[in-house]
Amino acid sequence: MAPYPNLVSDDSQWSLCDAAPVVLPELGADLGQPAVGLLRGRGIEVRLGPSLTDIRGDAVTLSDSSSTVPTRTVVWAAGASDSQLIGAVAQRHHLPLNKVRLVVDEYLAVPGHPGVWALGDAAAVLDLTHPGRITPPTAQHAQHQAKRAAGNVAASLQVGQARPYKHHNLGLVVDLAGRDAVAKAVGVPLTGLAAKASPAATTCSRCPSGNNRVRVTVDWILDAVLSRSSAQLSYIPTTQVDLPAAERTDLYRHSSGTAATKCKTQQPANTGGRFSKTELRRGASGEEL
């Protein structure tokens, strides 16, 4: 609320409703519980377990004993839905499915279907670093799977050697605004400024040059110590918002539905005076003279 002095905290009340039993299950209970405590400390009501059953103009209804929350603003954050295309393709070509994702082996190939590979959100890729688990559908895994799949496709054409997909998750970061954040970097739980700095460290390590590393570091430091940039609105008087006033010209004239245009251009002096002045007039008939 600090950047908005005209707003009073009593004017609004925030409620977070999550159908999951915990907040941020990807990070584990050791980081999910501090995140809940932080949100509640800011005055945010956290409801875990109930799902949303109905939305009206002035209230929403939850599944826990049909409780109703009065509100006129609803922010839906349900995440990405499963692709119906994958199910249709699997059904048509008889491809194996693991719920809504294609079954693949450690080489990202669909078993029993030579020449077919799958990766990313479309595939249930085995996590060889955690036997028995499936890799989460994150951009981090998708990027590494794309490189491995490309190499395995080339290997099927007798170029190189096929290798299994094995990637150690670098971690996840959740920004909770301000100086608060929670993260799990390479399996190490972090909170506060350390959590906010972990993405910068990872980004800097992957920058192609020292110049880029310095720029990224300076940008993050400035964002941490400075407030948000301000922009002034309603500075231009309403009498100057039309095009003729903005360009300070009477080139555009409109009267009784008929457009009249007059344009004079002066040629440069090095033309020797030839065609030094050109005058165009557009009359009511649209002819140019």
C-alpha positions, -999 to 999 in steps of 0.1 A, spaced: 0 0 0 30 23 4 32 34 -33 -5 43 -31 -10 69 -3 -46 76 -13 -56 40 -6 -65 28 29 -60 -8 39 -94 -8 56 -110 -1 22 -102 -36 9 -99 -71 22 -81 -100 5 -90 -137 6 -69 -165 -8 -88 -196 -15 -69 -227 -26 -83 -262 -32 -50 -278 -22 -44 -286 14 -11 -266 15 2 -235 -2 31 -240 -27 33 -278 -25 61 -277 -50 84 -261 -24 74 -284 5 59 -278 39 90 -262 52 86 -232 29 48 -234 24 41 -227 61 62 -196 63 45 -183 31 11 -188 47 23 -170 79 36 -141 59 3 -137 39 -18 -138 71 5 -113 87 -4 -89 60 -41 -93 68 -48 -117 40 -74 -144 48 -61 -179 37 -86 -207 31 -71 -241 22 -92 -270 10 -124 -255 -4 -129 -250 -41 -149 -224 -59 -184 -235 -70 -202 -203 -80 -194 -167 -90 -219 -140 -89 -218 -102 -93 -214 -96 -56 -202 -128 -40 -185 -162 -46 -196 -196 -31 -171 -221 -18 -175 -258 -15 -171 -260 23 -206 -260 36 -217 -236 9 -199 -207 25 -203 -174 7 -176 -146 5 -190 -112 -5 -168 -96 -32 -170 -77 -65 -135 -86 -77 -124 -122 -84 -89 -131 -97 -88 -166 -111 -54 -183 -110 -61 -219 -119 -30 -224 -140 -27 -241 -174 -53 -268 -183 -45 -301 -200 -43 -301 -237 -72 -319 -254 -50 -323 -285 -28 -348 -268 -57 -370 -258 -72 -368 -294 -38 -377 -310 -33 -405 -285 -67 -420 -292 -64 -417 -329 -29 -433 -331 -33 -456 -301 -5 -440 -281 -2 -449 -244 -12 -422 -219 -4 -415 -182 -36 -396 -173 -34 -368 -198 3 -370 -208 20 -394 -233 40 -422 -218 77 -420 -228 108 -439 -218 141 -424 -205 150 -415 -241 118 -394 -245 106 -419 -271 70 -433 -270 73 -471 -264 60 -493 -292 60 -464 -317 93 -460 -335 100 -424 -346 77 -408 -321 91 -386 -293 73 -364 -268 84 -339 -242 73 -309 -221 37 -307 -210 27 -334 -235 48 -361 -219 50 -380 -186 89 -379 -185 105 -401 -158 126 -382 -133 157 -403 -131 170 -382 -102 139 -393 -81 129 -428 -92 92 -433 -94 84 -397 -100 74 -377 -131 92 -344 -139 70 -314 -133 58 -295 -164 81 -265 -160 100 -245 -185 133 -256 -169 126 -292 -178 111 -285 -212 142 -266 -223 165 -294 -213 142 -321 -227 141 -303 -261 179 -305 -263 180 -341 -253 151 -351 -277 169 -333 -306 201 -353 -299 181 -386 -297 163 -378 -330 197 -372 -346 209 -405 -331 180 -424 -348 195 -411 -381 229 -424 -372 242 -391 -360 256 -393 -325 244 -415 -297 211 -416 -279 212 -406 -242 186 -408 -214 171 -376 -200 185 -368 -166 183 -333 -151 188 -321 -116 162 -295 -108 178 -262 -101 149 -251 -79 119 -228 -78 114 -193 -66 81 -176 -55 82 -138 -51 59 -126 -24 64 -89 -32 86 -65 -14 116 -81 2 98 -114 9 102 -145 -11 106 -183 -7 128 -205 -28 144 -239 -30 176 -236 -49 194 -269 -56 175 -285 -28 184 -257 -3 154 -239 13 158 -201 13 136 -172 24 137 -134 23 165 -116 4 185 -148 -1 155 -163 -20 151 -131 -41 188 -131 -49 189 -168 -60 174 -161 -95 199 -133 -101 228 -156 -93 215 -183 -116 209 -157 -144 243 -142 -140 259 -176 -142 243 -182 -176 250 -148 -191 273 -150 -221 297 -122 -211 309 -102 -181 292 -71 -194 258 -88 -193 265 -101 -158 273 -66 -145 241 -52 -161 219 -79 -146 234 -74 -112 230 -36 -113 194 -39 -124 186 -63 -96 203 -40 -70 184 -10 -83 151 -28 -81 159 -39 -45 168 -4 -32 146 19 -52 109 23 -53 88 18 -84 90 43 -113 63 70 -113 44 82 -143 24 114 -144 -11 112 -161 -35 139 -172 -7 163 -179 -18 174 -214 -48 197 -214 -79 182 -231 -78 210 -256 -45 197 -270 -53 160 -274 -67 163 -310 -43 158 -339 -41 194 -352 -34 208 -318 -8 181 -311 10 188 -344 4 226 -341 -9 229 -376 -41 237 -394 -34 212 -421 -65 192 -412 -97 209 -418 -132 194 -415 -164 213 -424 -199 201 -431 -187 166 -439 -164 178 -467 -126 175 -462 -104 203 -475 -66 198 -475 -40 223 -483 -3 214 -483 26 236 -492 62 223 -494 94 242 -501 121 224 -520 157 226 -509 178 255 -523 201 232 -543 173 225 -568 181 258 -585 147 272 -579 131 245 -602 98 234 -587 106 254 -557 70 256 -545 44 228 -547 8 235 -538 -18 207 -535 -55 213 -529 -82 187 -524 -117 200 -531 -151 186 -523 -149 163 -554 -116 148 -543 -96 161 -573 -61 171 -569 -49 203 -586 
